[in-house]
């Protein structure tokens, strides 16, 4: 089959898949991608109804490779668990990234497991285990592998990847409706004669007057926000932070310091929310890693910590735990971490919960092959390089006093 016929066949097939998926999942809304949508300021706004929305899109312009980036914006409320998936034509490998309004990565997925419904490729992506922490605008970005994305939609690797047709499916956001326009005011009808009020009219009016005592309104109690997955597990918001320590590679033990203790574990914060108290988690039940079933727990903080979400503390205690990096099963290009466990609700019933979040993508440079000013893009005659040399002489550099990232947030 030649390339043109192959492309035509895949385009026809993805159209059929889109139709069948719309019937199966009850997706009511359908729109087409609008370019340009390569930057946050150009993001295509999606008004997602309660029954979901599908976007028929194209990654690239049909060339063999592309550096295209498609960004979509949507609104969501605290407690929402969006289900966002990419169903491609099978000719390329998509990466799906969820951002907040500040450009911080909340969750990321490369290859969905299990596969998306009706996907023709195991390389298609899906995000469906991240609980929205606050009301606001959120963004989802689609780009081809190997163009991994970092903070603020900036590509970590700029290598082009193969593109093709795809359908973006979005559900699980609180329904967004466009308010109807207010009716035009009706001008009053002008009258030439003024009404004449007599004493008899006033007497009748006072006799008909009734004193009504209004009872104070009782504010409605908002229901607990509890969202569950298909297997009945509650979806929790988690944050995976950067960590220090060496990970075992190729089945061999890492040399140097072992991944023991909080300093060498991966810190994961489990955020409390209405209807979910993270401090009532059964700590021994926690598993974390590439699939969420890895027994990698080191320990958890005994006292809770109010972790900032969207740079704001909510006054509730969150649980922070640490996991062995060499037991998580993470591979070189993994972008998502999954956590599972159980907790005890207010009724004393043990219930399952799970959540996912993005892993940090780091750029590693060859320290031996490049000097400090080359690796950091600094002029050796400039002030910054001189301060670096001075800090090395005083010994402050070794202790990280000039490195704002030397301490963990947890």
QUIBELZI-V421479 format. One line per field, one symbol per residue. ss: DSSP state (H for helix, E for strand, L for the rest). phi: phi as a letter, one per 40 degrees, with the letter a starting at -180 (. if undefined). psi: psi as a letter, one per 20 degrees, with the letter a starting at -180 (. if undefined). Layout:
ss: ???
phi: ???
psi: ???
//
This chain:
ss: LLHHHHHHHHHHHHHHHHHHHHHHHLLLEEEELLLLLLLHHHLEELLLLLLLEEEEEEELLLLLLELLEEEEEEEELLLLLLEEEEEELLLLLEEEEEELLLLLEEEEELLLLLLLLLLLLLLLLEELLLLLLLLEEEEEEEEELLLLELHHHLELLLLLELLEEEEEEEELLLLLLLLLLLLLLLLLLLLLLLLLLLHHHHHHHHHHLLLLLLLLLLLLLLLLLLLELLLLLEELEEEELLLLLLLLELLELLLLLLLLLHHHEEEEEEELELLELHHHELHHHLEEELLLLLLLEEEELLLLELLLELLELLLLLEEEEEEEHHHLLLLLLLLEEEEEEEEELLLLLEEEEEEEEELLLLLLLLLLLLLHHHHLLLLLLLHHHHHHHHHHHHLLLLLLLLLLLLLLLL
phi: .ccccccccccccccccdcccccccgcccabbdbccacbdcbdccbcccccgabbcbbcgbgcdbabcabbbbababdgcbcbbbbbccgcabcbbbbbcccgcccaaabbcbcdcdgccbcccbababbcccacicbbbbbacccccbbcggcccbcccbcbicabcbbagccdbbcccccccccccccbcbccbbccccccccccccbcbcccccccccccccbbbcccgcccbcbbbccbbhcbcbfgccccgcccbgccbbccbcbccadgabccbccdcccbaicbgbccbccabccccbcccbfgbcbgbcbcbbbbcccbcgcbdbcbbbbbbibabcccgccbcaaabacccbbbbbccccbcccccbgbccccccccccccccccgccccgcbbcbcbccb
psi: prgghgggghghghghggghhhggjkogqprqqoqqlirhijppppnorhjrqqoorpoajirhrqkqpppqqqqrrpiqnqopqporjjiroqppppqaijjppgqqpfopprqqpjqipiiqqpojkppphqqaprqpqpqqpkmqqaqkjppgpjpqrqaaqrppppriqpppqpqqqqqpqpqqppqhppqpprhhggghghhipqopopqqpoppppqpnopqahjjpqpqpqpprqrqqqqpqkjqqqrbpqmqrhhjropppopqrpjoohijpnhiipqpbhiijpnjpfrqpgqrpnpppkkppjjqpqpprpqphjjijprgjqippppqaqroahjjppqqrrrqrqqpoqpprnhhiqrghghjlppiirhghhhghhhhhiihhhjkijoijiqqh.
//
